[in-house]
C-alpha cells in the first residue's frame, strides 16, 4: 500500500508503512502517526485506503492540510505527493511491486518453468486526454489533463478527481453528498476507469472525457 516519510527541515524523522484502511495523523498519542507539535491538531487528518488507492482527508484541522503547497479537504494521493502540515513534510511513496512479482514471492519453492515466463504486464501508452464542458456558461471549454491528479467540480458542493495511471485515467469521488456519474451510472466508493467519449456529470455540469 506504500509508505509515508515524515521529515522536518529536510531531516527524515520516521517512515510509516500504510497497512490499514484508516490511518490517523495528529498530535494526540492515540493517532497512528503522532506529530507532537502545536501546529498540528489533535486529530489533524486521516488516510483512507480504497483498493490500491490512498486518499487523505483533513479533519477540520486548525492550520489545514496541504498537498504540494495547495490546501485540500480530501484528495487522492499520487506517488511522490508531499503532504504539508505546519513545518512538517510527509512524502507519499507508492508500493511499486507488481502482482506478478508478489506471486513469485508467495511461491519461493517453485522451480523456474521450462517454458518462457509470462511477459510482464503490458504498459499501455496513455495518450494525452482532456475534458470538454458540454453545458452551462462554460460550454465548449476544454481542460487538458496534464497533472497526475486533476480535481474538478465545485468545492464544498461536489468534487471529483481524475488520476493519470500507466494503464489510463480513472475517476474518483472526493467531496460532496452526491456522487458524480459516468454515462448515467453513479460512482461507487472506488475508482472508475474512463474511456474516450465518456460523459461525466458533476454538480449539474456535464463534461466529456476525450482521449487521443
N, C-alpha and C positions, 0 to 999 in steps of 0.2 A: 504493500500500500504506500510505500515511500516513507520519508522521514523529514523532520524539521531540525534545522541547525540554528540554534539561538546564539546571537552574538551581541556584544556591546563595545562600541568604539573599535570595531574590526577585530575584536578578540572573541574567539568562539568559547562560549560558556558551557554549552551542553548540546548533545544530539539526542533527539527523541524519536523513536520509531512510531509510526501511526499504526496501531494494532487493533483499535476498537472502532465501532460505528460512530461513537460520540466521544470526542476528546476535548476536555475543557481547558481553558487557559485563563489565568488570573492571579491575583495577589494572595488569595486565601489558600491555606495549606491543603485543603481537600481537592484542589484542582489537579488534573493530570499533569499539566505543565505549570509550575509555580514560578512567578516572577515577582520577587519581593521588592517592589518599588512603588512609591506613592503615585507615580504617573499611571500605574496600572490599576484598573478597578478590581474589586474583589472577585467578581465573575465577569471577565472582560470580553471573551469571545469563545466560540465553540467551533470545532472542526467536525463536519458531518461526512461520513463515508457512505457513498451510494454506489455499489458495484466497484468499478475501478476509478470512480471519480471522487474527489475530495472538495467539499465546499467549506468556506469559512463564513461565519455569521457573527457580526458584532452584537453583543448582548446589552445594547443601550449603555455602553461604557461612557465615562465622563469625558475622556480625551479622544475617543474614537479609534477606529481601526483603519489602517491604510494599506493598500496593495500598490507597490511600485509608485508611491507618492500620491495616490488617489484615494480619497475617503470612500469607504464602501459600507453597505449594510449587510449584504450577502453576495458572495461571488464564488464561482467555480475557479479553483486554483489550477494554473498551468505550471508545468515544470519550470523551476528556477524563479518563480514569483517570489518577491520579497515582501513579507508582512511586516509592517512598521507599527509598533506600539510604544509610545513615548520615545525614548532613545534606543530602544531595543530593535534589532533586526532579526527576523526569523525567516530563513530561506527554505522554501519547499523543494525537496528533491524527490522526484518520482521514481518508483521502482521500475527498472528497465529490463528485468528478467522476463524473457518471453515464455509463453505457455509450453513451447517445445523444450526449452531448457529446464523448466520445472519438472516436466515428465521424466527427463533423463535423470534428474537428481533423485526423484522418487524411486527409481529402479537402478540402484548402484550395482547390483549383481548381474545385470543383464549384459551379455556379451554384445559387441558391436554386430549389427546384422551383416550377413554376407552380401546382401544386395545393397545398393547405394542408399544412404539415409534419405528420408523425405526432404525435399528442398525447403529452405527457410520460408516463413510466411511471406507472401508476395507483398512488396511495397508498392502501393498504388500511388501513382503520381497525382497529387492533389492539385487540380487546376485552379487558377485564380477564381474567386467567387465574389458575388455581391448580392445585396438585397435591394429590390426596387419597390418603392411605395406605390400602392395601387389606388388608394382613395384618400380623401381628406385634403387639407390645404397643401400638404407636401407631395401630392400625387405626382409621379414621374421622377421624383428624386431617387438617385441611386447611390448606395453606400458600399464602398469596397471593403471586403473583409480581409484586411491585411494583417491584423494582430492575431496573437494566439487565442485570445478570448475577446469577443466584442459583445458589449451589452446593448440591448435595445429595449425600448418601452418608455414608460413614464414612472420615474422614481416616486415611491410612496403609493403608487396605484398598481402597476403591473410591470415587472421587469423580467426579461429572459436573457440568456447568454448563448452565443453561437461560438463554439470552440473548434479550432482547426486541429485536426489529427492526421497522422500519417495515412490513414485509410479514408479520410473525408471529413466533412463537417457534421457536428451534432448540436442539437438544440436542447437546452435545459431550462427549467423554471427556476427563477431566483427570488422573486418578491411579488407579493400580492395574493389576495384570496382566490382570485380566478386564475386558472392556468391557461397559457397560450394553447392554441390548437394548430394542427398541421393538416391541411385539406379537410377541415371539419372535425378532426379527431383530437380531443383534449389530450394534453401531455400528461404522462404519469409522473412518478417520483424520480425515475431515472432520466436518461438522455434518449433522444430520438435522432437517428441518422437522417440527414437531409439529402434529397436528390434534386437534380435540376428540374425546375418548374414547380416545386412545392410552394403552396400558398400558406404563409404563417399569418394567423390573426392574433393580435396582441393589443389590448387596451383600445379596442374598436378600430384599430388600424390594420389593413391588410397589406402584407409585403410578400413579394415573390422572390424565392431563392433562385439565383441564376448562377450556374457554374459552367465554365468553359465558353 
